[in-house]
Amino acid sequence: MRKSFFSLVANERFQVGCTGQTVYVLDPAGNELAKFKDVAYAYYPALHPNGDIAAVYSNIGVMAVYSLSELRLITKFRVSAVKDTQTDRIPCFSADGKYLYHIEGRKGDALNSRLSVYSTADYRPVSRLFEQGQRTVFTCIETDQNGTVFLLGYFRKEDRNEHFVAKLIGQALGEVRPLDENVYDFYLGAVKLKQQGFTEQSYKWSVFSFYPKTKAELERSLGHPVDMGPLNRAYSLDDTRRLTPSLAWCWENGKAT
């Protein structure tokens, strides 16, 4: 029976699938090589650029790291700074493979974020960024082929949140570009779907599944059309695959087509 993966990511040598309770390692044809139950609620995998390492984040606030060629657990460690691990996000390796980035809730306020950077030599933290100061929430991180790190998120304000996409320059946000809320929602949903491998389960829980229903309900309630920007029309799972979304493109353009 075909497994229902919440996330399924792949490179030329391996596939890594997550169902929540189990992490599967598959060959390119989909044959099972190994399965692991080291952590519960493990939904979010990321592949190292060398093709041999997978980091899998669990919603219990734990990261598990696997060798795909040796089919073994390398290490697992606690990453969450708060009890509300829903603030934690999909991990991301640096383009050169030296670091693992992870967005985490920070102590004292579960609604704010910190960015933790771990060395892939031993998976110990190198730095914890954005733990102090401005009330900032990060929701997605991605690197491009040049090694630039992009962050999607918003600044918490009393009246209305200010959404943005920015670069990580050194240990600070740089070249911050504001985004319309609907454009922000579009790219958050699209990039997360890509990072989860465009699975049917990830699509089911994505903005692209919910927004058509939300739009219809709003229009019925208000009695007139509602403009939701790039989310004004429905996107199928195949549509989202064809989008080839990236935070780099979002930063360059600041809009969706």
BAFI-3210 file (N, C-alpha, C; in Angstrom, 3 decimals, decimal comma, padded with zeros to 6 digits):
// residues 257
n [1|2|3|4|5|6|7|8|9|10|11|12|13|14|15|16|17|18|19|20|21|22|23|24|25|26|27|28|29|30|31|32|33|34|35|36|37|38|39|40|41|42|43|44|45|46|47|48|49|50|51|52|53|54|55|56|57|58|59|60|61|62|63|64|65|66|67|68|69|70|71|72|73|74|75|76|77|78|79|80|81|82|83|84|85|86|87|88|89|90|91|92|93|94|95|96|97|98|99|100|101|102|103|104|105|106|107|108|109|110|111|112|113|114|115|116|117|118|119|120|121|122|123|124|125|126|127|128|129|130|131|132|133|134|135|136|137|138|139|140|141|142|143|144|145|146|147|148|149|150|151|152|153|154|155|156|157|158|159|160|161|162|163|164|165|166|167|168|169|170|171|172|173|174|175|176|177|178|179|180|181|182|183|184|185|186|187|188|189|190|191|192|193|194|195|196|197|198|199|200|201|202|203|204|205|206|207|208|209|210|211|212|213|214|215|216|217|218|219|220|221|222|223|224|225|226|227|228|229|230|231|232|233|234|235|236|237|238|239|240|241|242|243|244|245|246|247|248|249|250|251|252|253|254|255|256|257]
n.u [000,839|000,533|002,336|001,242|002,735|003,580|005,654|007,996|011,057|013,763|016,869|019,401|020,156|018,700|015,463|013,599|011,067|008,382|005,996|005,040|005,026|007,044|010,168|011,163|013,621|014,240|015,027|015,749|013,740|011,718|011,809|011,883|014,513|015,198|013,670|012,822|012,080|012,750|011,936|008,814|006,066|007,445|007,858|009,184|011,652|015,047|017,513|021,002|023,471|025,451|024,128|023,959|023,062|020,331|018,308|015,791|013,006|011,063|007,818|007,865|009,896|012,465|015,402|016,417|019,165|020,296|022,407|022,268|023,506|024,697|022,544|021,662|021,049|022,581|022,635|020,500|018,822|017,607|015,873|013,956|013,113|010,962|007,786|005,695|005,910|004,888|005,734|008,118|010,026|010,512|013,661|016,853|019,672|022,848|024,190|026,790|026,876|027,897|026,431|023,404|020,319|017,671|014,441|013,102|010,893|011,317|012,607|010,477|008,593|006,455|005,484|007,338|010,387|013,511|016,578|018,383|021,681|023,430|026,421|027,410|029,430|029,368|026,840|026,295|025,136|026,046|025,348|022,715|020,320|018,571|017,317|016,881|015,339|013,604|010,206|009,904|008,786|009,688|008,909|009,678|012,586|015,203|017,849|019,729|021,397|023,717|024,378|023,131|021,079|017,671|014,887|011,534|008,843|007,308|006,910|005,722|003,042|000,959|-001,402|-001,378|000,258|003,485|004,542|007,324|010,148|013,514|017,144|019,627|022,249|025,374|024,896|022,442|019,259|018,996|018,489|015,661|012,476|009,222|006,085|002,898|000,153|-001,268|000,471|002,598|001,371|000,957|003,610|004,673|003,059|003,620|006,446|006,807|005,351|007,014|009,344|008,417|008,096|005,915|003,722|000,596|-000,561|000,705|-000,260|-002,967|-003,097|-002,324|-002,200|-003,230|-005,197|-007,015|-007,692|-009,467|-011,913|-012,165|-012,280|-014,701|-016,517|-016,199|-017,096|-019,747|-020,618|-020,131|-021,352|-020,273|-017,595|-014,312|-011,011|-008,128|-005,575|-002,679|-003,753|-006,256|-007,316|-007,931|-005,469|-004,272|-002,590|-000,761|-000,544|000,842|003,293|004,268|004,825|007,403|008,445|010,338|012,131|014,080|013,202|010,871|011,985|013,303|011,185|008,873|006,210|003,521|002,714]
n.v [-001,191|002,222|004,666|007,418|010,238|013,046|014,764|014,522|014,380|014,607|013,580|012,810|010,323|009,399|009,226|010,853|010,306|011,469|010,533|011,358|009,669|008,044|007,988|007,499|006,055|005,928|004,455|005,942|004,823|004,384|002,252|000,840|001,484|001,831|002,465|004,729|005,351|007,299|009,738|011,191|012,672|013,662|015,610|017,290|017,293|018,000|018,095|017,623|019,377|017,594|015,296|013,082|013,321|013,784|016,047|016,029|017,603|017,452|017,949|017,842|019,314|018,467|017,699|015,340|013,725|012,049|009,592|008,822|007,046|005,232|004,483|005,184|006,690|009,696|011,732|013,172|016,020|018,515|021,362|023,350|026,364|026,928|025,836|025,810|024,449|024,900|027,215|026,659|025,831|024,563|023,051|024,140|023,704|025,350|026,590|025,683|023,577|023,675|024,570|024,276|025,729|026,862|027,935|029,014|029,120|031,581|031,974|033,256|034,499|032,996|033,750|035,117|034,864|033,074|032,629|029,813|028,632|025,862|023,967|021,704|019,991|018,932|019,383|021,188|024,252|027,230|029,889|031,958|033,814|036,965|036,922|038,978|042,252|043,677|042,788|040,147|037,791|034,883|032,866|031,246|029,911|029,974|029,043|030,243|029,160|030,574|030,865|032,793|033,647|033,699|035,140|034,865|036,613|038,497|041,682|042,195|044,231|046,570|047,380|046,295|043,625|043,786|042,543|040,840|040,107|039,181|039,419|037,462|038,959|038,684|038,616|039,766|041,150|042,173|044,405|044,519|043,890|045,058|043,275|042,767|041,417|039,264|038,459|037,663|035,448|033,816|033,167|032,011|029,711|028,456|028,030|026,464|024,194|023,315|022,724|020,583|018,745|018,790|017,093|015,256|015,306|017,512|019,540|019,392|020,584|023,120|026,673|026,877|025,022|025,842|028,571|028,989|028,111|029,863|032,318|032,019|031,808|034,324|036,009|035,214|036,010|038,802|039,651|040,559|040,537|039,458|040,523|038,714|039,035|037,383|035,001|034,902|033,173|029,628|027,114|024,093|021,077|020,327|022,782|024,272|022,962|023,716|026,363|026,765|028,014|030,417|032,013|033,749|034,644|035,885|037,937|039,395|040,275|040,831|040,284|038,247|036,194]
n.w [000,000|-000,808|000,926|002,926|002,791|004,726|004,255|001,595|000,422|-001,952|-003,504|-005,961|-005,070|-002,848|-001,196|001,320|003,494|005,542|007,891|010,253|012,640|011,764|010,046|006,814|004,683|001,328|-001,891|-005,171|-006,749|-005,031|-003,321|-000,087|002,124|004,768|007,996|010,600|014,012|015,860|016,872|017,765|015,911|013,697|011,036|009,221|006,956|005,860|003,347|003,243|001,309|000,375|-000,155|001,477|004,061|006,257|007,979|010,343|011,587|014,528|015,921|018,669|019,477|018,825|016,964|014,594|013,117|010,276|008,711|005,400|003,639|005,363|006,771|009,422|012,650|013,363|015,312|017,816|019,082|021,378|020,272|020,559|022,199|023,695|025,101|023,314|020,471|017,987|016,918|015,772|012,790|009,351|008,883|007,445|005,422|005,014|001,895|001,486|003,154|005,733|007,870|009,783|009,688|011,784|012,551|015,555|018,420|020,966|024,312|026,851|025,227|023,270|020,825|019,406|017,438|017,181|015,434|015,089|014,626|013,675|013,803|011,310|011,767|014,334|015,205|017,195|018,698|017,024|017,013|018,372|017,054|017,042|019,521|021,239|021,527|018,758|018,064|016,347|013,981|012,397|009,614|007,523|005,964|003,561|001,358|-001,470|-004,539|-004,545|-001,953|-000,439|002,283|002,848|004,551|005,544|007,022|009,712|011,350|014,521|015,273|017,087|015,827|013,202|011,601|010,012|007,109|005,567|003,382|003,586|003,604|005,284|006,608|007,665|011,022|011,098|009,978|006,643|003,854|003,829|002,559|002,228|002,201|000,736|002,563|001,393|-000,626|000,941|002,295|000,089|-000,801|001,516|001,752|-000,737|-000,806|001,491|000,707|-001,378|000,099|001,502|-000,422|-002,169|-001,486|-001,318|001,207|002,428|000,800|001,381|003,890|003,370|002,512|-000,021|-000,200|001,741|001,210|-001,106|-000,034|002,109|000,775|-000,658|001,470|002,688|000,634|000,431|002,931|002,937|000,642|-001,719|-004,224|-003,184|-003,071|-003,072|-003,881|-005,126|-004,343|-005,324|-007,087|-007,509|-006,816|-007,950|-006,781|-008,766|-010,060|-008,114|-008,114|-010,602|-010,180|-009,209|-006,752|-004,802|-002,128|-002,914|-005,434|-004,590|-003,058|-005,051|-006,617|-005,114|-005,456|-006,707|-009,534]
ca.u [000,000|001,297|002,359|000,780|003,788|003,348|006,768|008,807|012,078|014,606|017,995|019,666|020,488|017,774|014,263|013,300|009,647|007,940|004,560|004,731|005,606|008,136|010,987|011,541|014,651|013,888|015,886|015,046|012,565|010,698|011,960|012,260|015,840|015,199|012,692|013,267|011,060|013,534|011,175|007,416|005,628|008,529|007,189|009,875|013,028|015,874|018,647|022,311|023,929|026,269|023,232|024,089|022,590|019,000|017,900|014,332|012,495|009,857|007,031|008,111|011,027|013,703|015,953|017,133|020,043|020,547|023,266|021,450|024,285|024,929|021,217|021,737|020,883|023,847|022,405|019,258|019,026|016,490|016,100|012,960|013,368|009,687|006,907|004,857|006,807|004,278|006,461|009,317|009,787|011,269|015,091|017,477|021,135|023,517|024,556|028,070|026,705|028,592|025,525|021,982|019,522|016,338|013,634|012,584|010,309|012,342|012,178|009,836|007,464|006,358|005,056|008,492|011,270|014,955|017,179|019,531|022,621|024,156|027,522|027,182|030,554|028,964|025,452|026,189|024,778|027,087|024,791|021,273|020,113|017,285|016,692|016,594|014,972|012,350|009,271|009,975|008,396|010,131|008,032|010,267|013,974|015,659|019,081|019,820|022,608|024,870|024,621|022,378|020,006|016,479|013,930|010,191|008,250|006,600|007,126|004,476|002,628|-000,295|-002,551|-001,323|001,594|004,168|005,158|008,554|011,155|014,795|018,353|020,436|023,572|026,080|023,962|021,335|018,419|019,417|017,738|014,294|011,493|007,852|005,205|001,463|-000,172|-001,658|001,689|003,300|000,704|001,195|004,964|004,834|002,446|004,273|007,798|006,651|004,977|008,227|010,236|007,827|008,087|004,639|002,915|-000,843|-000,871|001,127|-001,196|-004,241|-003,014|-001,694|-003,035|-003,865|-006,397|-007,953|-008,099|-010,677|-013,081|-012,236|-012,736|-016,120|-017,264|-016,179|-017,953|-021,141|-020,907|-020,103|-022,257|-019,573|-016,314|-013,183|-009,739|-007,084|-004,295|-002,243|-004,568|-007,614|-007,804|-007,561|-004,289|-004,203|-001,256|000,081|-000,280|001,884|004,571|004,725|005,202|008,826|008,561|011,540|012,202|014,935|012,328|009,998|012,773|013,583|009,998|007,923|004,827|003,297|001,964]
ca.v [000,000|003,456|005,418|008,801|011,061|014,469|015,351|013,560|015,143|013,672|013,978|011,785|009,040|008,963|009,952|010,811|010,554|011,585|010,339|011,837|008,738|007,288|008,576|006,462|006,292|005,176|004,679|006,801|004,134|004,294|001,049|001,172|001,076|001,820|003,332|005,116|005,852|007,909|010,855|011,269|013,900|014,109|015,964|018,252|016,931|018,823|017,319|018,274|019,471|016,458|014,217|011,918|013,632|014,363|016,553|015,940|018,286|016,909|018,941|017,784|020,202|017,693|017,502|014,081|013,799|010,694|009,271|008,073|005,948|004,249|004,149|005,223|007,962|010,312|012,400|013,921|017,027|019,430|022,661|024,353|027,158|027,146|024,664|025,891|024,176|025,274|028,364|026,170|025,730|023,591|023,389|024,466|023,685|026,373|026,086|024,965|022,420|023,811|024,974|023,957|026,826|026,475|028,975|028,458|030,031|031,976|032,001|034,468|034,880|031,956|034,309|035,670|033,846|033,208|031,811|029,073|028,150|024,711|023,467|020,326|019,155|018,220|019,786|022,063|025,614|028,225|031,170|032,136|035,164|037,650|036,604|040,229|043,401|043,859|041,668|039,638|036,400|034,282|031,748|030,406|030,220|029,258|029,536|030,045|028,458|031,427|030,863|033,831|033,155|034,551|034,908|035,393|036,776|039,754|042,425|042,280|045,585|046,575|047,535|045,405|043,086|044,228|041,361|041,162|039,125|039,852|038,605|037,386|039,505|038,515|038,133|040,718|041,257|043,213|044,580|044,092|044,371|044,820|042,486|042,713|040,221|038,159|037,989|036,919|034,158|033,034|032,616|031,104|028,439|027,832|027,568|025,337|023,024|022,848|022,137|019,320|017,841|018,842|015,897|015,487|015,651|018,889|020,406|019,361|021,492|024,357|027,827|026,696|024,222|026,564|029,902|029,021|028,002|031,106|033,368|031,802|032,125|035,775|036,635|034,962|036,812|040,228|039,929|041,137|039,864|039,762|040,416|038,145|039,145|036,189|033,863|035,185|032,016|028,345|026,435|022,663|020,637|020,434|024,211|024,725|022,401|024,500|027,709|026,778|029,172|030,588|033,287|034,625|035,283|036,786|039,128|040,163|040,818|041,334|040,071|036,934|036,247]
ca.w [000,000|-000,896|002,175|002,843|003,372|004,931|003,506|000,848|-000,288|-002,692|-004,341|-006,969|-004,447|-001,810|-000,827|002,747|003,687|006,932|008,121|011,587|013,610|011,158|008,986|005,859|003,670|000,124|-003,042|-006,136|-007,301|-004,007|-002,505|001,282|002,566|006,231|008,643|011,931|014,924|016,939|017,429|017,348|015,255|012,813|009,779|008,372|006,626|004,980|002,845|003,164|-000,085|-000,056|-000,547|002,344|005,403|006,388|009,284|010,427|012,768|015,139|016,647|020,107|019,729|018,694|015,632|014,393|011,952|009,793|007,567|004,458|003,070|006,419|007,301|010,886|013,331|013,771|016,588|017,978|020,105|021,586|019,636|020,887|023,397|024,388|025,083|022,119|019,346|016,720|016,383|015,098|011,352|008,577|008,902|006,164|005,411|004,212|000,566|001,556|004,021|007,016|008,939|009,738|010,218|012,238|013,188|016,803|019,402|021,921|025,703|027,318|024,389|022,243|019,547|018,714|016,883|017,118|014,400|015,606|013,622|014,206|012,989|010,878|012,209|015,550|015,447|018,356|018,270|016,781|017,436|018,501|016,558|017,202|020,805|021,939|020,701|018,024|018,084|014,989|013,796|011,149|009,263|006,484|005,630|002,369|000,761|-002,919|-004,963|-004,264|-000,523|000,255|003,148|002,822|005,621|005,390|008,344|009,945|012,582|015,271|015,624|017,832|014,952|012,044|011,372|008,801|006,513|004,842|002,999|003,819|003,579|006,491|006,290|008,919|012,035|011,145|008,792|005,731|002,611|004,142|001,591|002,710|001,353|000,972|003,349|000,520|-001,282|001,992|002,474|-001,118|-000,822|002,648|001,383|-001,885|-000,463|002,414|-000,095|-002,058|001,089|001,925|-001,562|-002,888|-001,237|-001,213|002,592|002,689|000,080|002,112|005,031|002,913|002,220|-001,328|000,026|002,591|000,759|-001,940|000,840|002,869|-000,144|-000,935|002,690|002,853|-000,382|000,822|004,122|002,630|-000,473|-002,868|-004,465|-002,305|-003,772|-002,236|-004,566|-005,850|-003,922|-005,762|-007,832|-006,917|-007,329|-007,681|-006,397|-009,964|-010,271|-007,186|-008,592|-011,753|-009,750|-008,834|-005,863|-003,992|-001,427|-003,717|-006,436|-003,843|-002,687|-006,264|-007,259|-004,134|-005,881|-007,326|-010,790]
c.u [000,887|001,196|001,906|001,797|003,315|004,424|007,521|009,788|013,086|015,814|018,262|019,866|019,428|016,495|014,076|011,847|009,283|006,426|004,112|005,377|006,845|008,841|011,464|012,681|014,356|014,953|015,116|013,792|011,444|010,755|012,476|013,632|015,911|014,049|013,116|012,086|011,742|012,804|009,746|007,137|006,746|007,958|008,080|011,331|013,724|017,089|019,905|022,750|024,786|025,439|023,190|023,515|021,172|018,800|016,379|013,874|011,188|009,151|007,098|009,350|012,372|014,104|016,689|017,920|020,458|021,607|022,459|022,210|024,529|023,635|021,232|021,466|022,251|023,700|020,985|019,436|017,816|016,835|015,145|013,294|012,113|008,845|006,039|005,724|006,159|004,950|007,719|008,998|010,655|012,746|015,641|018,993|021,665|023,967|025,870|028,022|027,327|027,652|024,110|021,242|018,158|015,665|012,939|011,907|011,357|011,770|011,527|008,641|007,395|005,968|006,194|009,422|012,733|015,417|018,418|020,367|023,458|025,279|027,234|028,376|030,164|027,526|025,268|025,852|025,992|026,621|023,281|020,996|018,697|016,570|016,298|016,025|013,628|011,503|009,106|009,600|008,883|009,275|008,622|011,696|014,390|016,979|019,028|021,158|023,870|025,210|023,914|021,237|018,868|015,531|012,607|009,584|007,469|007,032|005,775|004,205|001,281|-001,505|-002,563|000,100|002,163|004,973|006,361|009,243|012,494|015,938|018,964|021,841|024,371|025,143|022,754|020,485|018,919|018,548|016,312|013,316|010,084|007,034|003,754|001,136|-000,534|-000,464|002,523|002,687|000,964|002,574|005,247|004,259|003,193|005,653|007,733|006,256|006,186|009,150|009,712|007,668|006,787|003,826|001,439|-001,223|-000,462|000,202|-002,525|-004,261|-002,424|-002,719|-003,788|-005,112|-007,455|-008,511|-009,311|-011,953|-013,277|-012,783|-014,241|-016,979|-017,321|-017,127|-019,427|-021,545|-021,038|-021,043|-021,598|-018,225|-015,224|-011,892|-008,663|-005,740|-003,926|-003,022|-006,030|-008,195|-007,309|-006,310|-004,377|-002,787|-000,302|000,414|000,862|003,247|005,145|005,172|006,700|009,123|009,901|011,478|013,104|014,103|011,392|010,739|013,035|012,347|008,969|006,478|004,724|002,505|001,127]
c.v [001,259|004,249|006,858|009,684|012,491|015,270|014,235|014,348|014,172|014,362|012,831|010,391|008,498|009,792|009,796|011,221|010,555|011,425|010,903|010,953|008,030|008,117|007,434|006,953|005,359|005,382|005,505|006,173|003,987|003,048|001,429|000,605|000,961|002,670|003,531|005,676|006,503|009,060|010,814|012,614|014,521|014,340|016,681|017,872|017,980|017,993|018,180|018,339|018,301|015,232|013,041|012,128|014,203|014,826|016,587|016,599|017,644|017,986|018,798|018,600|019,525|017,613|016,163|014,179|012,380|010,669|008,388|006,902|004,839|003,811|004,076|006,630|008,474|010,943|012,908|014,854|017,942|020,789|023,735|025,058|027,342|025,883|024,636|025,701|024,459|026,501|027,931|025,833|024,668|023,983|023,600|024,410|024,874|025,752|025,316|023,776|022,538|024,079|024,453|025,104|026,307|027,629|028,368|029,528|030,363|032,106|033,346|034,899|033,923|032,499|034,985|034,545|034,125|032,332|031,150|028,552|027,059|024,332|022,028|019,425|018,328|018,532|020,479|023,476|026,519|029,588|031,080|033,601|035,646|037,260|037,862|041,254|043,291|042,597|041,145|038,163|035,943|033,054|030,821|030,878|029,377|029,866|029,362|029,410|029,273|031,498|031,957|033,199|034,169|034,145|035,585|035,533|038,065|040,353|042,570|043,726|045,531|046,618|046,526|044,923|043,587|043,061|041,746|039,900|039,848|038,875|038,560|037,824|039,544|037,891|039,058|040,629|042,409|043,249|044,050|044,706|044,048|044,045|042,729|041,400|039,028|037,592|037,170|035,532|033,231|032,381|031,700|029,733|027,717|027,267|026,409|024,072|022,444|022,137|020,800|018,342|017,789|017,564|016,256|015,893|017,091|019,881|020,510|020,373|022,850|025,462|027,638|025,825|025,013|027,841|029,923|028,936|029,295|032,240|033,237|032,173|033,633|036,459|036,400|035,851|038,300|040,616|040,598|040,423|040,341|039,535|039,917|038,112|037,877|034,937|034,045|034,047|030,739|027,779|024,964|022,309|020,714|021,886|024,683|024,169|023,254|025,904|027,864|027,963|029,222|031,928|034,269|035,361|036,270|038,069|040,002|040,896|041,409|041,186|038,685|037,120|035,013]
c.w [000,000|000,399|001,927|003,554|003,551|004,208|002,804|-000,009|-000,888|-003,300|-005,314|-006,362|-003,499|-001,818|000,678|002,925|005,150|007,010|009,457|012,628|013,083|010,092|008,098|004,968|002,514|-000,935|-004,067|-006,729|-006,281|-003,157|-001,115|001,634|004,084|006,725|010,085|012,730|016,133|017,614|016,901|016,691|014,410|011,418|008,769|008,121|005,769|004,595|002,769|001,701|-000,553|-000,410|000,393|003,737|005,316|007,820|009,291|011,721|013,221|015,930|018,163|020,468|019,639|017,230|015,608|013,097|011,566|008,705|006,633|003,842|004,092|007,092|008,829|011,387|013,758|015,141|016,622|019,165|020,191|020,997|020,119|022,188|024,229|024,303|023,835|020,879|017,997|016,116|015,636|013,642|010,681|008,572|007,500|006,316|004,612|002,889|000,585|002,511|005,400|008,184|008,686|010,418|010,673|012,960|014,398|017,641|020,448|023,326|026,043|026,501|023,213|020,882|018,791|018,275|017,197|015,960|014,994|014,447|014,269|013,247|012,585|011,185|013,426|015,966|016,797|017,881|018,136|017,259|017,535|018,147|016,855|018,501|021,578|020,962|020,027|018,007|016,660|014,963|012,427|010,865|008,213|006,213|004,445|001,896|-000,745|-003,262|-004,742|-002,780|000,245|001,041|003,140|003,942|005,303|006,785|008,462|011,274|013,279|015,684|016,330|016,908|013,804|011,843|010,044|008,241|005,659|004,327|003,073|003,649|004,978|006,101|007,584|009,930|012,167|009,884|007,934|004,495|002,769|003,151|002,080|001,685|001,731|001,677|002,478|-000,245|-000,296|002,173|001,287|-001,085|000,364|002,309|000,289|-001,540|000,526|001,670|-000,816|-001,076|001,614|000,761|-002,330|-002,705|-001,133|000,201|002,921|001,993|000,830|003,252|004,655|002,687|000,910|-001,237|000,784|001,964|-000,172|-001,108|001,627|002,009|-000,401|000,275|002,919|001,872|-000,085|001,994|003,799|001,500|-001,657|-003,045|-003,512|-003,084|-002,812|-002,959|-005,308|-005,466|-004,336|-006,594|-007,164|-007,600|-006,957|-007,227|-007,585|-010,288|-009,379|-007,582|-009,721|-011,365|-009,529|-007,900|-005,143|-003,283|-002,157|-004,760|-005,763|-003,488|-003,909|-006,776|-006,308|-004,524|-006,501|-008,602|-010,934]
res [m|r|k|s|f|f|s|l|v|a|n|e|r|f|q|v|g|c|t|g|q|t|v|y|v|l|d|p|a|g|n|e|l|a|k|f|k|d|v|a|y|a|y|y|p|a|l|h|p|n|g|d|i|a|a|v|y|s|n|i|g|v|m|a|v|y|s|l|s|e|l|r|l|i|t|k|f|r|v|s|a|v|k|d|t|q|t|d|r|i|p|c|f|s|a|d|g|k|y|l|y|h|i|e|g|r|k|g|d|a|l|n|s|r|l|s|v|y|s|t|a|d|y|r|p|v|s|r|l|f|e|q|g|q|r|t|v|f|t|c|i|e|t|d|q|n|g|t|v|f|l|l|g|y|f|r|k|e|d|r|n|e|h|f|v|a|k|l|i|g|q|a|l|g|e|v|r|p|l|d|e|n|v|y|d|f|y|l|g|a|v|k|l|k|q|q|g|f|t|e|q|s|y|k|w|s|v|f|s|f|y|p|k|t|k|a|e|l|e|r|s|l|g|h|p|v|d|m|g|p|l|n|r|a|y|s|l|d|d|t|r|r|l|t|p|s|l|a|w|c|w|e|n|g|k|a|t]
***
